Amino acid sequence: MNQNTQKKNVRKAPVAPKKAESKWAPGMPFQTINYILMLAGIAVLFVGYLLLAGGGSDDPTQFSDAIFNTRRLRVAPITLVIGFVIELFAIMYRPCARCAKKEDGEETPENQNN
């Protein structure tokens, strides 16, 4: 009996609260916002490549100065670099846990009313 009363008085160690889990499917590396940013980056890249295209001549013996215009030498490469930066950001971006909770409608310490 003495051992039973000793076991009842033993306190358990406090358990740390679990971290808030985000609501994306297990095994999926990205959230919806990442995919939206990736699609935006692909669209910017597509526009950049369209701006880069053209400038050739129909006759192979004639030289066309259209390949040296501002659109192909300045605007298109800058657009492509912006598209690649958006893609890099879309891959690296990870929303904070507080932002994910606000999206999900869960209460956070900031928006709780006591």
Secondary structure, DSSP 8 states (H G I E B T S, - for coil): -HHHHHHHH-------------SS-TT----HHHHHHHHHHHHHHHHHHHHHS----SSTTS--GGGGSHIIIIIHHHHHHHHHHHHHHHHH----HHHHHHHHT---TTT---
